[in-house]
């Protein structure tokens, strides 16, 4: 019998029955428990309620799709909480975009970094409209050899599903890399699709939406890796408290 390991996870975002990824996530959590022995005690945290107090004590934080979030500040707080407290973090689609913003504002010293969807009048937005919208599309992702992403996927090339129209302005890449963010997945044109933070147990962002992979009866490798990382954080907490 598979031993079930449990982690407390915050699903940060504005839950809606009209967002397909939101309807998929509960089923994937059940698959994690039944097939992999990973039990996520998951709590949905609306973006406007996401702050340091609301996110304290979680073993993992998943900043889920569905941007524009009702509270940009709440989305950024989710990233900051995971980064500073070294708990497992996964940001998909809008979560990836706000991972970039939080790193630029709070780590790289660019408080002016903006998201063009949230602030269309921004002089030099970091998150900009993609040259070609990826809403409803699939595309190849090439993973850097030796990266955490490649370890998770077990391959150097994969095809993933998207539902987004915004991505990172490439001019910000050097600044983010200088502050520890590694860009380890790119499409065939070299556009960023996966990021991971160096010197962190598990902090990963994907512009694609792994929760939309397949028919929902199997868990995407990056979601399983996030769950395993959250369980490890929870186990470490228990050991420290013993």
N, C-alpha and C positions, 0 to 999 in steps of 0.2 A: 504493500500500500504506500502511496506517495505521502510523504510527510508535508503537511501544510505549514508554510511560514507566512507570517502576517506582517504587514506594514501599514501605517496610517498615511494616506495620500490625499493631498488637496488637489482637486480639479478646478483650476481657476479660470473663470470665463463666464459668459452670460448664457446660461443654459437655455436652449430653445428646441422645441420639437421640430422646427423647420430647418435645423442645421443637421445635415446627415451624419457628420462625425459625432455629434452629441448623442444621437440615437444609437450609434454603433458602440460607444465606449462601455456602457453597462454590460453588454454581451461579451465584449472582449475581457472584461474583468472576471466574468464567470468562467470563460475559457482558461484564463490564467490559473484560476483556482483548481478547476477540474483536471486540466491536462498537465499543468506544470507545478502544482503544489504551491502556488504563490497567491496568497490571499491578500488583496488590497482592501483595506477598510477605507473606502473612498468617500470624501465629502466634497460636494459641489460648493465652491465659494464664488459668489458673484464678484465681478471685478471691482465694483464700488465698495465692497466689504473687505477686500484684500489689503491688509496692512500688517505690520509687524506682529501685532497681538493676535490677529485672526490666524496667522500662518505659523505661529510658534508651536513647536512640538510635533510637527509633521515630519515623517521620514522621507517623503518625496513630494514634489510639486510638479504638476503637469499643467503648463499654460496652454490651454486647448485652443483650437481654431474658433473663429467667429468674430474677427475684427471687422469694423472698428469696435473696440470694447467700449462699454458705457463709461469706464474710467481708465484712461491711459495710465494714471498714477497707480491704480491698483495692479495693472498688468506689470508695470515696472517694479512695483514692490514685491511681486511674486518672484521675479528673477533675482532681485537683490537679496531676498530672504534665503533663497537656495544657495546663492553664491557665497554670502557671508557666513552662513551657518553650516555650509558644506553638506547639505542634504541633496539627495538625488533630484535632478531637474531634467524635464523634457519639455521643449517648446516646439510645437508643430504649427506650420503655416504662420498665422499671426503671432504665435508664441516665439517662433524664430525671429520674426521682424522686431519684436519688442526685446528679445535678448540682445540684438544688435544695439538698440537704443539705450538700454540700461548700461551696457558696457561702455558705450561712447560717453554717456553723461556722467556716470558715477565712477568710472575707472580711468577712462582716457582723457578726462578733463574737457569734454565738449558738451556743456550744458545746453548749447544751442542746437544740438542734433535733433532733428524732427522727422516725423512721419508725414509724408505728403497727403495721405488720406485723412489724417487728423488735423493737419495744418497746411492747407493748400497754398497759403501765402508765404510759407517759409522760404527764406532766401536761398538756403542750400540744404535741402532735406537729405537725410541719410537713407531713408526708405522711400523709394521712388517707384512710379509705375513701370512694370516690366515692358520691354520693347514689344513683346508678344504675350498677351494674357495666357496664363496657364489654367484658367478655370475649366474644369472638366477634361483636362488633358493628361496624358501619360508621357513620361520622358526618361531617357537614360541618365543615370548618375554614375560617374566614375569616382571610385573611392581611393584615397591615397594609401599606397602600400605602407603597412606598418602602423596605421592609425587605429584609434579605438573604433572608428566607424567600420574599417575593414574587418577588424576582429569580430564585431557584432554581426555583420552581414555574412562573413565567411567567403566573400567574393570580392573582386575588384570592380565589378560593373553590375548594375542592377537597373530595373525599370520600375519607376514609382509613379503614383497618382497624385495629381495636384488639384487644388481649387483656390488659386490665388492670382492676384493681379499686381502685387507689389513685391519688390525685392531690394537688396542692398545696393546702393550706389558704389561701384567698384573703387572710386577714389578714396573711400574710407578703409579699404582693406589693409594698407600698410600700418595705419594707426592702430587698428584693432589687433593686428598680428603682433605689434610691438608691446601690446598689453596682455598677451597670453592667449588670445583667441586663435584657434587653428581652424583653417578652412580645409576640410578633408573630403568634401564631396563636391563635384562640379559636373555641369552638363557638358555636352560635346563642344559647346562654344566657350567653355571656361567660366561660365557663370556659376556663382556659389549656390550650393544646394544643401550642404551639411556643414555645421560648425561644432567644435567641441572646445572646452576650456582646459588648458593645461593646468596641472597641479590642482585638480579638483576630482573627487571620487567619481562623479558622473554628472556632467553638465553638458547636454547635447541639444542642439537645435536642428530641425530639418524644415526646409521650405515646403517639401512635399508632406502629404498627410498619410502617415503609416496606418492610421486607424481606418482608412478606406481601402486598404489592401485586401484583395480576395473577397470572399463572401461572408466574412465574419466568423467562420468556424475555426480559423487558425489565427494566432497572434503574430503580428509582424515582429521580426527579430529585435528592432529597436525598442518596441514597447516591452517585450519580454526582458530585455537588458535593463531598461528603466526599473521595472518591477523588481528584478533581482538586486539592483543597486539600492532601492528603497528598503528592501528586506534586510540587506546588510547593514544599513544605517540603523534600522530598528533593533537589530541584534546587538549592535555595538552599544546602543543606548541602554539596553537591558543589562549587558555585562558591566557597564560603567556604574549602573545604579545598584548592582548586587553587592 
